[in-house]
Amino acid sequence: MADNSRAAEIRSGIEAFLKERFDTKAEKLAPDDPKYQALVEQFQFDTWINDAARRVGQLQVVTHSLKPIHPDAKGSNLYAPPESLNNHRLVGSHTLPADFAGDVVGNAAALDVYKFLKLQFEGKSLLERALENDTELAKALSDNPEQARAWINAFAAITEPRGEHASHTRGKQLYWLVGDDAADLENDADNFHLLAPLYATSLAHRVFQTINHDRFSEEAKEARKAKREDKYAEQTVHNYPDLAVQKMGGTKPQNISQLNSERGGNNYLLASMPPSWNVRDIRPPLKVDSVFTHPGIFGRRREVWTLVYDLKQFLETNPSTTMHTRDLRDDFTAMLMDELMLFAMQMHSLPAGWSKDEHCRLVQNEIFWLDPGRAEEDIGFREARNSNNWADDVRHSFAKWLNDALGGKLPFGDMEYRYWRTELAKDTAHQAMLDRDRRWMENLMEDLTNLPGGDDDE
């Protein structure tokens, strides 16, 4: 063995690992037992390393695996560290930190080899050193340079796919449109790419660790306690509503992968669904003449008055009439339209006919707008609603409300009022909420076709 302090320390760490594994296996064996002597020979340094270099071919370190897609799939798995991936703004494996956890797939009986490769020395694993052709690791493994290099090459190959890239009949595939014409079947090769998705196992493990820390760590418990007691806590309280758990591998999660085994087969799925309005928290606008009476029920909503405040602050700076100014103004407008749509959706979730309450004093056009379900059973109401140009009145009320909210010291007048009213009329998504009646929608689209542009109105 070469006299090298770094190599000696690496060698010492490997020997300690082997001794620990030997002690565990030989714990219940007598020294004169033939099985004990067989273990002694098996855990001789050169013997074990040589056997590990042989068995490592049964494993592959991956970041993206196929078995979570289907446990019987036998296609390719990939090792794609974050730095090798395209950097973009969406969350993906490219956002993983440098100390991300690689996964291992293959023969579960050979996982002790991966535990060996995970041994750390000066913040770097033996696998990382093997991938870098580290000379200190080579000296630690053997005084014979050729033997050491052969073992290192075998260990480094654990990140390489076995054979050519291939999918499997039990894997999933999907056609992704990359051309201009999805109906052009004669040129499928030009119009589509056939994708074979893999499971981002390293990213899934990081998500699992993060969520578990946010839910069960002592810091998280202290933060939730502080929140209950209305006290300060340095750590933020994180909530994951409607969290689901997907089990992989059944009673043998190690058959999927090493990381899946460490998670007990549990994989978190974040909720991905539209909001579900809780009717118990939504009250009908009773005892008011209009939801737009300044500041009004609509204007008092936190999100709305925040938007109005920010928009007013922006306008008070007398911004120049540049494209940036117009874009920013249009962004504020779109967000206000969204809030108006959400408000209408909440009112529509109330029991149909709520406007018949004796305490409802809303003007008729707002009743037509906010209680459309009443028309299903109230014939008189339906006829009045269908014969009334109530949507234009709602636009008028909204424009006046916003003009008042933004007025103050600003010279808002007819020109600004027409702009906001026109912008509301242009919001087709909100129009869909204003009336679900087919005839109204047909008339609306005809009106929208003839509307002048917002800039012309100004």
C-alpha positions in Angstrom: 0.0 0.0 0.0 1.4 3.4 -1.0 2.5 5.7 1.8 0.0 8.5 1.2 -1.9 10.1 4.1 -5.1 10.9 2.0 -5.2 7.5 0.4 -4.5 6.0 3.9 -7.5 7.8 5.3 -9.8 6.7 2.5 -8.5 3.1 2.9 -9.2 3.3 6.6 -12.7 4.5 6.0 -13.4 1.6 3.6 -11.9 -0.9 6.1 -14.2 0.4 8.8 -17.2 0.0 6.5 -16.2 -3.6 5.8 -15.6 -4.4 9.4 -19.0 -3.0 10.4 -20.8 -5.1 7.8 -18.7 -8.2 8.8 -19.6 -7.7 12.5 -23.3 -7.5 11.7 -23.3 -10.7 9.6 -21.0 -12.7 12.0 -22.7 -11.5 15.2 -24.4 -14.8 15.9 -21.7 -17.1 14.5 -19.0 -18.9 16.5 -15.4 -18.4 15.3 -15.1 -22.1 14.7 -18.2 -22.1 12.5 -17.4 -22.8 8.8 -19.8 -19.9 7.9 -17.7 -17.6 10.1 -14.5 -18.5 8.2 -16.3 -18.0 4.9 -17.3 -14.5 6.0 -13.7 -13.8 7.0 -12.6 -14.6 3.5 -15.5 -12.8 1.9 -14.7 -9.6 3.7 -10.9 -9.6 3.0 -10.3 -6.1 1.5 -9.2 -7.2 -2.0 -11.8 -10.0 -2.2 -14.7 -7.8 -1.2 -13.7 -4.9 -3.5 -13.2 -7.3 -6.5 -16.6 -8.9 -5.8 -18.2 -5.4 -5.5 -16.7 -4.3 -8.8 -18.3 -7.4 -10.4 -21.7 -6.9 -8.7 -21.9 -3.2 -9.4 -22.9 -4.1 -13.0 -26.3 -5.2 -11.5 -27.0 -1.7 -10.4 -27.4 1.7 -12.0 -27.4 5.1 -10.4 -30.2 7.2 -11.9 -32.0 10.5 -11.5 -34.9 9.4 -13.8 -36.2 5.9 -13.6 -38.7 3.7 -15.5 -40.0 1.3 -12.8 -42.2 3.9 -11.1 -44.1 4.1 -14.4 -44.6 0.4 -14.3 -42.8 -2.1 -12.0 -42.4 -4.7 -14.7 -41.0 -2.2 -17.3 -37.4 -3.1 -18.3 -36.3 -0.2 -20.5 -33.6 2.4 -20.0 -33.1 4.6 -16.9 -31.1 7.8 -17.0 -28.5 9.6 -14.9 -28.9 13.3 -15.7 -27.4 15.5 -12.9 -28.8 19.0 -12.6 -25.9 20.7 -14.3 -26.5 18.6 -17.5 -30.1 19.8 -17.9 -31.4 22.9 -19.6 -32.1 25.7 -17.1 -35.6 27.1 -17.3 -38.1 28.9 -15.0 -40.3 25.9 -14.2 -39.5 23.5 -11.3 -37.7 20.5 -12.4 -34.6 18.3 -11.8 -32.4 21.1 -13.0 -33.3 23.0 -9.7 -31.8 20.3 -7.5 -28.9 21.4 -5.3 -25.4 20.0 -5.7 -26.0 17.5 -2.9 -29.0 15.9 -4.5 -29.7 12.2 -3.8 -29.1 9.9 -6.7 -31.3 6.8 -6.9 -30.3 3.2 -7.6 -32.2 0.6 -9.6 -31.3 -3.0 -10.3 -30.7 -6.1 -8.1 -31.7 -5.2 -4.5 -29.2 -7.9 -3.3 -26.4 -5.7 -4.6 -27.4 -2.5 -2.8 -24.5 -2.9 -0.3 -22.2 -1.9 -3.2 -24.0 1.4 -3.5 -23.8 2.0 0.2 -20.1 1.5 -0.2 -19.9 4.0 -3.0 -21.8 6.6 -0.9 -19.0 6.6 1.7 -17.9 10.2 2.2 -14.4 11.5 2.5 -13.8 15.3 2.8 -17.3 16.0 1.6 -17.0 13.9 -1.5 -18.4 10.4 -2.0 -16.4 7.4 -3.3 -18.7 7.5 -6.4 -17.9 11.1 -7.1 -14.2 10.2 -6.8 -14.6 7.3 -9.1 -16.3 9.5 -11.7 -13.4 11.9 -11.4 -10.7 9.2 -11.7 -9.4 10.3 -8.3 -5.8 9.3 -7.9 -6.1 9.1 -4.1 -9.0 6.6 -4.4 -6.9 4.6 -6.8 -4.0 4.4 -4.3 -6.5 3.5 -1.5 -7.9 0.6 -3.4 -4.6 -1.1 -4.5 -0.9 -0.7 -4.9 -1.4 -2.1 -8.4 -2.4 0.9 -10.6 -3.9 -1.3 -13.3 -6.0 -3.2 -10.8 -7.1 0.0 -9.1 -8.0 1.6 -12.5 -10.1 -1.4 -13.5 -12.1 -1.3 -10.2 -12.6 2.5 -10.5 -13.9 2.1 -14.1 -16.3 -0.6 -13.0 -17.6 1.6 -10.1 -17.9 4.7 -12.3 -20.0 2.7 -14.9 -22.8 2.6 -12.3 -24.2 5.8 -13.8 -24.2 4.5 -17.3 -27.3 3.0 -18.9 -27.1 -0.7 -19.8 -27.0 -1.1 -23.6 -28.7 1.3 -26.0 -31.6 3.5 -24.9 -34.8 1.7 -25.2 -38.4 1.9 -24.0 -40.6 -1.0 -23.0 -44.1 -2.2 -23.8 -45.1 -1.7 -20.2 -43.7 1.9 -20.2 -45.8 4.9 -21.3 -45.4 6.8 -24.5 -47.0 9.9 -25.9 -47.0 11.8 -29.1 -45.9 15.5 -28.7 -46.9 17.9 -31.4 -43.9 19.8 -32.8 -45.2 20.7 -36.2 -48.0 23.0 -37.3 -50.7 20.5 -38.4 -51.8 17.8 -36.0 -54.1 16.3 -38.7 -51.3 15.8 -41.3 -51.0 12.1 -40.9 -48.7 11.7 -43.9 -45.9 13.5 -42.1 -46.1 12.1 -38.6 -42.3 12.1 -38.2 -42.1 15.8 -38.9 -45.2 16.8 -36.9 -44.7 14.7 -33.8 -42.0 13.5 -31.4 -42.6 10.2 -29.6 -41.8 10.7 -25.9 -41.2 8.0 -23.3 -41.6 9.7 -19.9 -39.4 8.7 -17.0 -40.0 9.3 -13.3 -37.9 12.2 -11.8 -36.9 10.1 -8.8 -34.3 12.4 -7.4 -36.6 15.4 -7.6 -39.5 13.3 -6.0 -37.2 12.4 -3.2 -36.3 16.0 -2.5 -39.9 17.0 -2.5 -40.7 14.2 -0.1 -37.9 15.3 2.3 -39.0 18.9 2.1 -42.6 18.2 2.8 -41.8 15.8 5.7 -39.5 18.5 7.2 -42.3 21.1 6.8 -44.8 18.7 8.5 -42.9 16.7 11.1 -39.6 18.4 12.0 -39.2 19.9 15.5 -38.8 23.4 13.9 -42.1 23.0 12.1 -43.9 21.8 15.3 -42.5 24.8 17.1 -43.6 27.2 14.3 -47.2 25.8 14.3 -47.3 26.1 18.1 -46.2 29.7 17.9 -48.9 30.3 15.3 -51.6 28.8 17.5 -50.4 31.0 20.4 -50.0 34.1 18.2 -46.3 34.3 18.9 -43.3 35.0 16.6 -41.4 32.1 15.0 -38.4 32.3 12.7 -39.5 29.4 10.6 -42.4 29.8 8.2 -45.4 27.6 8.6 -46.0 25.5 5.5 -49.3 23.8 4.7 -50.0 21.3 2.0 -53.8 20.9 1.7 -55.3 17.8 0.1 -51.9 16.1 0.0 -52.1 12.6 -1.5 -49.7 9.6 -1.1 -48.9 7.2 -4.0 -47.5 3.8 -2.8 -45.0 2.1 -5.1 -43.7 -1.4 -4.9 -46.3 -2.8 -2.5 -44.6 -4.8 0.3 -41.3 -4.7 -1.6 -40.6 -1.0 -2.3 -36.9 -1.9 -2.8 -37.9 -3.5 -6.1 -38.7 -0.1 -7.5 -35.5 1.7 -6.3 -33.3 2.5 -3.3 -34.8 5.9 -2.6 -38.3 4.5 -2.9 -37.3 1.9 -0.3 -36.0 4.7 2.0 -39.4 6.4 1.7 -41.2 3.1 2.5 -42.8 3.3 -1.0 -44.4 6.6 -0.2 -44.5 9.3 -2.8 -46.3 12.6 -2.3 -48.7 14.1 -4.8 -49.6 17.8 -4.5 -53.2 18.7 -5.1 -53.9 19.8 -8.6 -57.5 20.9 -8.9 -59.6 24.0 -9.3 -60.6 25.9 -6.1 -63.7 24.6 -4.4 -65.7 27.4 -2.9 -66.9 26.9 0.6 -70.5 28.2 0.5 -70.6 28.5 4.3 -68.0 31.3 4.1 -69.8 33.2 1.4 -72.7 35.5 2.3 -75.2 37.0 -0.1 -74.9 40.8 -0.5 -78.0 41.8 1.6 -79.0 45.2 2.9 -77.0 47.0 0.2 -78.2 48.8 -2.9 -75.2 47.7 -5.0 -72.0 45.7 -4.6 -70.3 48.6 -6.3 -71.4 51.3 -3.9 -68.0 52.9 -3.0 -66.0 51.2 -1.6 -68.7 48.5 -1.8 -68.7 44.8 -1.0 -66.6 44.1 -4.1 -64.2 46.9 -3.4 -63.6 45.9 0.2 -62.2 42.5 -0.8 -58.5 42.4 0.2 -57.2 41.4 -3.2 -59.3 44.1 -4.9 -58.4 47.1 -2.8 -54.7 46.0 -2.9 -54.9 46.1 -6.7 -56.7 49.4 -6.8 -54.2 50.9 -4.3 -51.2 49.8 -6.4 -52.8 51.0 -9.6 -53.6 54.4 -8.1 -50.0 54.7 -6.8 -48.7 53.9 -10.3 -51.0 56.4 -12.0 -50.1 59.1 -9.5 -46.5 59.0 -10.7 -47.7 60.4 -14.1 -46.1 57.6 -16.1 -45.1 58.3 -19.7 -47.3 57.0 -22.4 -44.9 54.1 -23.4 -45.6 50.5 -24.3 -44.4 49.6 -20.8 -47.0 51.9 -19.2 -49.8 50.5 -21.4 -48.7 46.9 -20.7 -48.7 47.5 -16.9 -52.0 49.2 -17.0 -53.4 46.3 -19.0 -52.0 43.8 -16.4 -53.8 45.7 -13.6 -57.0 45.6 -15.7 -56.7 41.9 -16.3 -56.2 41.2 -12.6 -59.2 43.3 -11.7 -61.3 41.4 -14.3 -60.2 38.1 -12.7 -61.3 39.3 -9.3 -64.6 40.4 -10.6 -65.1 36.9 -12.2 -64.1 35.2 -8.9 -66.6 37.4 -7.0 -69.4 36.4 -9.5 -68.4 32.7 -9.2 -68.7 32.9 -5.4 -72.1 34.5 -5.6 -73.2 31.9 -8.2 -72.3 29.1 -5.7 -74.9 30.4 -3.3 -78.3 28.6 -3.3 -80.3 29.7 -6.3 -83.0 32.3 -5.5 -81.1 33.9 -2.6 -82.0 37.3 -4.0 -85.7 36.7 -3.0 -84.7 37.3 0.6 -86.6 40.2 2.0 -83.4 41.9 3.0 -82.0 41.9 -0.6 -82.0 45.5 -1.8 -79.7 45.1 -4.8 -80.6 46.9 -8.0 -82.2 44.6 -10.5 -79.3 44.4 -13.0 -77.0 43.1 -10.3 -79.6 40.5 -9.2 -79.8 39.3 -12.8 -76.0 39.1 -12.8 -75.3 37.5 -9.4 -78.3 35.2 -9.0 -78.7 33.5 -12.5 -79.9 30.2 -10.9 -83.1 31.9 -9.9 -84.2 32.0 -13.6 -84.4 28.2 -13.7 -87.6 28.1 -11.6 -88.8 31.7 -11.5 -90.5 32.2 -14.9 -91.2 35.9 -14.3 -87.6 36.5 -13.3 -86.3 34.6 -16.3 -88.4 36.6 -18.8 -87.4 39.9 -17.2 -83.7 38.8 -17.3 -83.8 37.8 -20.9 -85.5 41.0 -22.0 -83.2 43.3 -20.0 -79.9 44.7 -21.1 -78.6 44.2 -17.6 -75.0 43.3 -18.6 -74.4 46.8 -20.0 -75.7 48.2 -16.7 -73.2 46.0 -14.8 -70.4 47.3 -17.0 -71.6 50.9 -16.3 -71.6 50.3 -12.5 -68.2 48.7 -12.5 -66.6 51.5 -14.6 -68.1 54.1 -12.3 -67.0 52.3 -9.2 -63.4 52.0 -10.5 -63.4 55.6 -11.7 -64.5 56.7 -8.2 -61.9 54.4 -6.5 -59.1 55.8 -8.7 -60.3 59.4 -8.7 -59.2 61.3 -5.7 -56.8 64.0 -6.9 -56.6 62.4 -10.4 -58.5 64.1 -13.3 -60.7 61.1 -14.1 -63.6 61.8 -16.4 -65.7 60.5 -19.3 -62.7 59.4 -21.3 -61.3 57.2 -18.5 -64.7 55.9 -17.7 -65.2 54.7 -21.3 -61.8 52.9 -21.2 -62.6 50.8 -18.1 -66.1 50.1 -19.4 -64.7 49.0 -22.7 -62.1 46.8 -21.1 -64.8 45.0 -19.1 -66.8 44.4 -22.2 -63.7 43.0 -23.9 -63.2 40.4 -21.2 -64.9 37.4 -22.8 -64.2 35.1 -19.8 -66.1 37.5 -17.5 -68.9 37.8 -20.1 -69.3 34.0 -19.8 -70.0 34.5 -16.1 -72.4 37.4 -16.7 -74.8 35.1 -18.6 -74.9 31.5 -19.4 -77.7 31.9 -21.9 -76.8 30.9 -25.5 -78.7 33.8 -27.0 -76.9 36.3 -24.8 -73.5 34.8 -25.7 -74.3 35.0 -29.5 -75.4 38.6 -29.1 -72.3 39.3 -27.0 -69.9 38.0 -29.5 -71.5 40.1 -32.2 -71.1 43.1 -30.0 -67.5 42.4 -29.2 -66.7 42.1 -32.9 -67.9 45.7 -33.4 -66.2 47.2 -30.4 -63.4 49.7 -31.1 -60.1 49.1 -29.5 -59.3 50.4 -26.0 -56.7 52.8 -27.2 -59.0 54.3 -29.8 -61.6 54.9 -27.0 -59.0 56.9 -25.1 
